């Protein structure tokens, strides 16, 4: 085998190895690309399952702020949030109107001292939102102190550009 033939052979076999290694590299890069795309899609799908829309967060915030307003006797905020036709149903079956919720708080008939929300979630519909939550409620009802573990359901309605609490129902936890 002459020098030229030897160089051709070495060059051809080196070229073959190089092409082979590049095809292996291309194959590995293709697999990595597919895995990366799958990872991104999975991550986005997972995050979207946990993420809340701005509207969902707004309604949850209103629900939680309502408890702060009850404790801190912020009647103007409660007046603004409560629908004129609200039914505020307590765990003992007591039903209050908007006027009664505010008047009973002002008079001291029902005073909330502490409310710890442990869970809350919201479901949105066209012009309505339903909040379901759990919490520990402490206060005084007609001079009788209470501490209750409750679940509650709140129905918010959207009236023009504003969310209003239209119904609230609480149940005692066993």
Phi, psi and omega per residue, in radians:
X1 nan 2.242 -3.119
X2 -1.411 2.992 -3.110
X3 -1.054 -0.749 -3.141
X4 -1.097 -0.764 3.129
X5 -1.121 -0.691 3.124
X6 -1.125 -0.793 3.105
X7 -1.075 -0.709 3.115
X8 -1.096 -0.762 -3.132
X9 -1.110 -0.832 -3.129
X10 -1.097 -0.771 -3.131
X11 -1.123 -0.728 3.140
X12 -1.173 -0.763 -3.124
X13 -1.228 -0.638 3.077
X14 -1.148 -0.740 3.120
X15 -1.108 -0.710 3.131
X16 -1.105 -0.777 3.097
X17 -1.097 -0.733 -3.128
X18 -1.112 -0.795 3.115
X19 -1.083 -0.754 3.128
X20 -1.075 -0.757 -3.135
X21 -1.190 -0.607 3.120
X22 -1.185 -0.671 3.104
X23 -1.153 -0.671 3.069
X24 -1.125 -0.716 3.111
X25 -1.132 -0.752 3.102
X26 -1.061 -0.724 3.122
X27 -1.094 -0.773 3.122
X28 -1.135 -0.729 3.124
X29 -1.115 -0.675 3.115
X30 -1.126 -0.740 3.099
X31 -1.120 -0.767 3.125
X32 -1.095 -0.690 3.141
X33 -1.130 -0.789 3.119
X34 -1.087 -0.759 3.122
X35 -1.106 -0.709 3.125
X36 -1.100 -0.757 3.122
X37 -1.100 -0.773 3.113
X38 -1.087 -0.710 3.119
X39 -1.104 -0.753 3.126
X40 -1.119 -0.807 3.133
X41 -1.074 -0.777 3.129
X42 -1.093 -0.769 3.141
X43 -1.091 -0.803 3.131
X44 -1.115 -0.705 3.120
X45 -1.128 -0.713 3.126
X46 -1.156 -0.805 -3.126
X47 -1.129 -0.660 -3.140
X48 -1.177 -0.468 3.073
X49 -1.222 -0.498 -3.121
X50 -1.684 -0.419 -3.083
X51 -1.266 2.598 3.090
X52 -2.009 2.560 3.076
X53 -1.234 2.890 3.108
X54 -1.072 -0.656 -3.135
X55 -1.171 -0.754 3.103
X56 -1.047 -0.779 -3.131
X57 -1.147 -0.673 3.112
X58 -1.052 -0.803 -3.128
X59 -1.155 -0.746 3.097
X60 -1.079 -0.707 3.109
X61 -1.109 -0.748 3.102
X62 -1.063 -0.746 3.139
X63 -1.043 -0.811 -3.125
X64 -1.227 -0.678 3.123
X65 -1.106 -0.609 3.131
X66 -0.967 -0.718 3.116
X67 -1.129 -0.725 3.088
X68 -1.087 -0.720 -3.135
X69 -1.131 -0.645 3.083
X70 -1.134 -0.772 -3.135
X71 -1.149 -0.780 -3.049
X72 -1.577 0.118 3.084
X73 0.950 0.829 3.097
X74 -1.614 1.401 -3.000
X75 -1.183 -0.584 3.117
X76 -1.115 -0.681 3.109
X77 -1.190 -0.735 3.099
X78 -1.108 -0.751 3.123
X79 -1.003 -0.708 -3.116
X80 -1.248 -0.605 -3.062
X81 -1.456 -0.676 -3.027
X82 -1.358 2.266 3.058
X83 -1.150 2.580 -3.122
X84 -1.042 -0.452 -3.095
X85 -1.849 0.343 -3.079
X86 -1.005 2.558 2.928
X87 -2.045 1.943 -3.101
X88 -1.817 1.715 -2.983
X89 -1.774 2.153 -3.116
X90 -1.570 2.920 -3.066
X91 -1.149 -0.318 3.104
X92 -1.645 0.096 3.114
X93 1.652 -0.110 3.134
X94 -1.168 2.239 -3.121
X95 -1.966 2.247 3.116
X96 -2.061 2.597 2.988
X97 -1.572 3.089 3.085
X98 -1.021 -0.829 -3.120
X99 -1.053 -0.729 -3.114
X100 -1.212 -0.664 3.103
X101 -1.000 -0.825 -3.084
X102 -1.279 -0.801 -3.125
X103 -1.130 -0.716 -3.136
X104 -1.169 -0.541 3.064
X105 -1.265 -0.772 3.140
X106 -1.086 -0.705 -3.085
X107 -1.366 -0.268 -3.110
X108 1.586 0.062 3.112
X109 -1.075 -0.731 3.084
X110 -2.324 1.974 -3.110
X111 -2.147 2.121 3.042
X112 -1.550 2.308 3.141
X113 -1.869 -0.595 -3.133
X114 -2.688 2.364 3.076
X115 -2.376 2.069 3.086
X116 -1.943 1.872 3.085
X117 -1.407 2.158 -3.122
X118 -1.752 -0.436 3.108
X119 -2.598 2.533 2.971
X120 -2.795 2.483 3.129
X121 -2.532 2.703 -3.107
X122 -2.281 2.537 2.996
X123 -2.125 2.300 -3.116
X124 -1.784 2.515 3.005
X125 -2.250 -3.071 -3.054
X126 -0.824 -1.150 -3.128
X127 -2.181 0.570 -3.129
X128 -2.547 2.720 3.074
X129 -2.499 2.427 3.118
X130 -2.026 2.159 3.085
X131 -1.862 2.260 3.059
X132 -2.093 2.235 -3.082
X133 -2.558 3.006 3.078
X134 -2.329 2.621 3.105
X135 -3.008 3.030 3.095
X136 -1.954 2.123 -3.049
X137 -1.997 2.215 3.126
X138 -2.233 2.518 3.107
X139 3.065 -2.713 -3.137
X140 -2.323 2.262 3.076
X141 -2.092 1.957 -3.121
X142 0.881 0.896 -3.140
X143 1.228 0.053 3.123
X144 -1.786 2.053 3.106
X145 -1.176 2.589 3.090
X146 -2.500 2.635 2.939
X147 -2.437 2.092 -3.049
X148 -2.283 2.430 2.945
X149 -1.607 2.088 -3.048
X150 -2.234 2.653 2.811
X151 -1.867 2.643 -3.137
X152 -2.517 2.666 3.048
X153 -2.187 2.256 3.120
X154 -2.163 2.384 3.095
X155 -1.964 2.065 3.069
X156 -1.813 2.468 3.061
X157 -2.087 2.579 3.101
X158 -1.699 2.085 3.131
X159 -2.050 1.897 -3.008
X160 1.069 -2.066 -3.113
X161 -1.854 0.403 -2.991
X162 -2.321 2.419 3.075
X163 -1.593 2.311 3.128
X164 -2.150 2.481 3.052
X165 -1.434 1.997 -3.059
X166 -1.736 -0.458 -3.119
X167 -2.726 2.527 3.089
X168 -2.528 2.315 -3.133
X169 -2.389 2.258 -3.139
X170 -2.035 2.588 3.080
X171 -2.294 2.484 3.086
X172 -1.326 2.501 3.044
X173 -1.475 2.467 3.135
X174 -1.161 nan nan
